[in-house]
């Protein structure tokens, strides 16, 4: 039996949100690089959440990934402190500033949701350890990405 991939590539055009180029590259990487005991789910519905990818392996655990095709040179990204003292990701383009969803908080939220809904009988410490969460930036330069995300990582205690 081969690797489970859902939906299959022939059905990707039926997804509610079309895959971005980076998401297609990541899916190809998962399909080529993971052994057949992994299951790959693209944009699964998880109790109101819709991460880009959820990977399952009964012997290893669960991994949830968000993929961001961000071009860090296309806009001016920065982290600001909001009125409650929390770090907030913002961007500026053509003189207009706006909030940008924090991908680190997003995947942490997915991880917590998966644990709370699908693993409630597990001990919290052990159960959360069985779930890996990550953000993939296939087109961003690592040095710029680290500089941008470091305040957000610190705010979430991800060190």
TIGUKOL-993415 format. One record per residue (C-alpha): residue number from 1; residue in three letters; x, z, y. Coordinates in Angstrom, 3 decimals, decimal comma. Layout:
# residues N
+-----+--------+----------+----------+----------+
! num ! residu !        x !        z !        y !
+-----+--------+----------+----------+----------+
! NUM !    ALA !        X !        Z !        Y !
...
+-----+--------+----------+----------+----------+
***
This chain:
# residues 159
+-----+--------+----------+----------+----------+
! num ! residu !        x !        z !        y !
+-----+--------+----------+----------+----------+
!   1 !    UNK !    0,000 !    0,000 !    0,000 !
!   2 !    UNK !    1,343 !   -0,927 !    3,431 !
!   3 !    UNK !    1,393 !    0,911 !    6,693 !
!   4 !    UNK !   -1,998 !    1,643 !    8,254 !
!   5 !    UNK !   -2,301 !    0,058 !   11,704 !
!   6 !    UNK !   -5,610 !    0,453 !   13,525 !
!   7 !    UNK !   -6,858 !   -1,678 !   15,006 !
!   8 !    UNK !   -5,010 !   -4,514 !   13,362 !
!   9 !    UNK !   -3,183 !   -6,946 !   15,645 !
!  10 !    UNK !   -5,906 !   -9,546 !   15,183 !
!  11 !    UNK !   -8,417 !   -7,070 !   16,683 !
!  12 !    UNK !   -6,380 !   -5,855 !   19,678 !
!  13 !    UNK !   -8,254 !   -8,182 !   22,024 !
!  14 !    UNK !  -11,407 !   -6,123 !   21,343 !
!  15 !    UNK !   -9,935 !   -2,946 !   22,834 !
!  16 !    UNK !  -11,725 !   -1,613 !   25,909 !
!  17 !    UNK !   -8,479 !   -1,700 !   27,863 !
!  18 !    UNK !   -6,132 !   -4,616 !   27,201 !
!  19 !    UNK !   -2,628 !   -3,676 !   26,119 !
!  20 !    UNK !    0,066 !   -3,996 !   28,755 !
!  21 !    UNK !    3,348 !   -5,765 !   27,917 !
!  22 !    UNK !    5,168 !   -2,459 !   27,381 !
!  23 !    UNK !    2,452 !   -1,221 !   25,036 !
!  24 !    UNK !    2,744 !   -4,401 !   22,985 !
!  25 !    UNK !    6,517 !   -3,904 !   22,746 !
!  26 !    UNK !    6,082 !   -0,279 !   21,681 !
!  27 !    UNK !    3,490 !   -1,214 !   19,063 !
!  28 !    UNK !    5,873 !   -3,850 !   17,679 !
!  29 !    UNK !    8,657 !   -1,250 !   17,595 !
!  30 !    UNK !    6,455 !    1,236 !   15,714 !
!  31 !    UNK !    5,348 !   -1,427 !   13,234 !
!  32 !    UNK !    8,928 !   -2,550 !   12,548 !
!  33 !    UNK !   10,642 !    0,810 !   12,676 !
!  34 !    UNK !    8,327 !    3,260 !   10,954 !
!  35 !    UNK !    8,125 !    3,550 !    7,185 !
!  36 !    UNK !    4,929 !    2,750 !    5,307 !
!  37 !    UNK !    3,828 !    6,393 !    5,139 !
!  38 !    UNK !    3,077 !    6,370 !    8,875 !
!  39 !    UNK !   -0,333 !    5,515 !   10,312 !
!  40 !    UNK !   -0,427 !    3,901 !   13,759 !
!  41 !    UNK !   -3,549 !    4,193 !   15,906 !
!  42 !    UNK !   -3,800 !    2,292 !   19,178 !
!  43 !    UNK !   -6,049 !    3,744 !   21,902 !
!  44 !    UNK !   -7,941 !    6,021 !   19,509 !
!  45 !    UNK !  -10,917 !    8,030 !   20,748 !
!  46 !    UNK !  -10,020 !   11,711 !   20,461 !
!  47 !    UNK !  -12,828 !   13,884 !   21,762 !
!  48 !    UNK !  -12,875 !   12,166 !   25,145 !
!  49 !    UNK !   -9,131 !   11,469 !   25,282 !
!  50 !    UNK !   -7,662 !    8,045 !   24,754 !
!  51 !    UNK !   -3,886 !    8,100 !   24,369 !
!  52 !    UNK !   -2,059 !    4,811 !   23,985 !
!  53 !    UNK !   -0,778 !    5,668 !   20,498 !
!  54 !    UNK !   -1,232 !    8,346 !   17,885 !
!  55 !    UNK !    1,060 !    8,299 !   14,857 !
!  56 !    UNK !    0,266 !   10,296 !   11,726 !
!  57 !    UNK !    2,417 !   11,139 !    8,750 !
!  58 !    UNK !    1,214 !   13,810 !    6,311 !
!  59 !    UNK !    4,781 !   14,932 !    5,583 !
!  60 !    UNK !    6,024 !   14,905 !    9,183 !
!  61 !    UNK !    3,130 !   15,575 !   11,518 !
!  62 !    UNK !    1,422 !   13,933 !   14,462 !
!  63 !    UNK !    2,920 !   12,121 !   17,448 !
!  64 !    UNK !    1,001 !   11,134 !   20,547 !
!  65 !    UNK !    2,469 !    8,689 !   23,072 !
!  66 !    UNK !    1,557 !    7,353 !   26,464 !
!  67 !    UNK !    3,283 !    4,152 !   27,598 !
!  68 !    UNK !    3,857 !    3,437 !   31,284 !
!  69 !    UNK !    4,895 !   -0,055 !   32,374 !
!  70 !    UNK !    5,960 !    1,275 !   35,764 !
!  71 !    UNK !    8,406 !   -0,654 !   37,903 !
!  72 !    UNK !    9,954 !    2,196 !   39,880 !
!  73 !    UNK !   11,104 !   -0,300 !   42,522 !
!  74 !    UNK !    7,623 !   -1,719 !   43,149 !
!  75 !    UNK !    6,422 !    1,423 !   44,950 !
!  76 !    UNK !    7,952 !    4,526 !   46,422 !
!  77 !    UNK !    7,251 !    7,281 !   43,882 !
!  78 !    UNK !    7,811 !   10,938 !   44,704 !
!  79 !    UNK !    6,756 !   14,436 !   43,715 !
!  80 !    UNK !    4,984 !   16,620 !   46,250 !
!  81 !    UNK !    3,711 !   20,180 !   46,093 !
!  82 !    UNK !   -0,079 !   20,501 !   46,383 !
!  83 !    UNK !   -2,032 !   23,325 !   48,053 !
!  84 !    UNK !   -1,865 !   25,457 !   44,888 !
!  85 !    UNK !    1,886 !   25,114 !   44,532 !
!  86 !    UNK !    1,737 !   22,600 !   41,675 !
!  87 !    UNK !    3,935 !   19,544 !   41,550 !
!  88 !    UNK !    1,984 !   16,333 !   42,066 !
!  89 !    UNK !    3,118 !   12,762 !   41,485 !
!  90 !    UNK !    2,393 !   10,387 !   44,365 !
!  91 !    UNK !    3,233 !    6,821 !   45,268 !
!  92 !    UNK !    3,311 !    4,814 !   48,461 !
!  93 !    UNK !    2,746 !    1,081 !   48,721 !
!  94 !    UNK !    2,196 !   -0,969 !   51,851 !
!  95 !    UNK !    2,121 !    2,234 !   53,893 !
!  96 !    UNK !   -0,671 !    3,809 !   51,829 !
!  97 !    UNK !   -0,012 !    6,984 !   49,843 !
!  98 !    UNK !   -2,026 !    7,881 !   46,765 !
!  99 !    UNK !   -1,920 !   10,215 !   43,776 !
! 100 !    UNK !   -0,620 !    8,906 !   40,488 !
! 101 !    UNK !   -1,672 !   10,486 !   37,174 !
! 102 !    UNK !    1,147 !   12,662 !   35,874 !
! 103 !    UNK !    2,050 !   11,187 !   32,467 !
! 104 !    UNK !    3,776 !   14,400 !   31,356 !
! 105 !    UNK !    0,638 !   16,465 !   31,965 !
! 106 !    UNK !   -1,376 !   13,686 !   30,345 !
! 107 !    UNK !    0,506 !   13,837 !   27,028 !
! 108 !    UNK !    0,578 !   17,642 !   27,067 !
! 109 !    UNK !   -3,200 !   17,539 !   27,483 !
! 110 !    UNK !   -3,485 !   15,111 !   24,550 !
! 111 !    UNK !   -1,309 !   17,391 !   22,428 !
! 112 !    UNK !   -3,455 !   20,416 !   23,251 !
! 113 !    UNK !   -6,683 !   18,482 !   22,605 !
! 114 !    UNK !   -5,462 !   17,249 !   19,216 !
! 115 !    UNK !   -4,489 !   20,777 !   18,264 !
! 116 !    UNK !   -7,711 !   22,416 !   19,501 !
! 117 !    UNK !  -10,075 !   19,864 !   17,956 !
! 118 !    UNK !   -8,294 !   18,702 !   14,822 !
! 119 !    UNK !   -6,021 !   21,605 !   13,859 !
! 120 !    UNK !   -7,914 !   24,778 !   14,875 !
! 121 !    UNK !   -7,146 !   26,637 !   11,636 !
! 122 !    UNK !   -3,405 !   26,349 !   12,110 !
! 123 !    UNK !   -1,426 !   29,106 !   13,754 !
! 124 !    UNK !   -0,971 !   28,048 !   17,371 !
! 125 !    UNK !    2,809 !   28,170 !   17,317 !
! 126 !    UNK !    3,168 !   26,308 !   14,009 !
! 127 !    UNK !    0,299 !   23,937 !   14,725 !
! 128 !    UNK !    1,603 !   22,854 !   18,103 !
! 129 !    UNK !    5,051 !   22,350 !   16,566 !
! 130 !    UNK !    3,520 !   19,784 !   14,181 !
! 131 !    UNK !    2,446 !   17,651 !   17,155 !
! 132 !    UNK !    5,020 !   15,697 !   19,142 !
! 133 !    UNK !    4,086 !   14,274 !   22,532 !
! 134 !    UNK !    6,021 !   11,768 !   24,602 !
! 135 !    UNK !    5,894 !    9,248 !   27,384 !
! 136 !    UNK !    7,609 !    5,888 !   26,985 !
! 137 !    UNK !    8,733 !    3,901 !   30,041 !
! 138 !    UNK !    9,952 !    0,618 !   28,545 !
! 139 !    UNK !   10,910 !   -1,000 !   31,854 !
! 140 !    UNK !   12,188 !    1,904 !   33,974 !
! 141 !    UNK !   15,833 !    2,647 !   34,664 !
! 142 !    UNK !   16,757 !    5,938 !   33,060 !
! 143 !    UNK !   18,559 !    7,427 !   36,066 !
! 144 !    UNK !   15,621 !    6,732 !   38,420 !
! 145 !    UNK !   13,157 !    8,021 !   35,860 !
! 146 !    UNK !   15,044 !   11,276 !   35,332 !
! 147 !    UNK !   15,268 !   11,871 !   39,078 !
! 148 !    UNK !   11,537 !   11,272 !   39,535 !
! 149 !    UNK !   10,309 !   13,310 !   36,576 !
! 150 !    UNK !   12,677 !   16,292 !   36,716 !
! 151 !    UNK !   10,470 !   18,368 !   39,081 !
! 152 !    UNK !    7,446 !   17,666 !   36,871 !
! 153 !    UNK !    9,364 !   18,674 !   33,724 !
! 154 !    UNK !   10,402 !   21,923 !   35,379 !
! 155 !    UNK !    6,851 !   22,597 !   36,551 !
! 156 !    UNK !    5,614 !   22,232 !   32,947 !
! 157 !    UNK !    8,553 !   24,183 !   31,481 !
! 158 !    UNK !    9,587 !   21,194 !   29,342 !
! 159 !    UNK !   13,296 !   21,946 !   29,412 !
+-----+--------+----------+----------+----------+
***
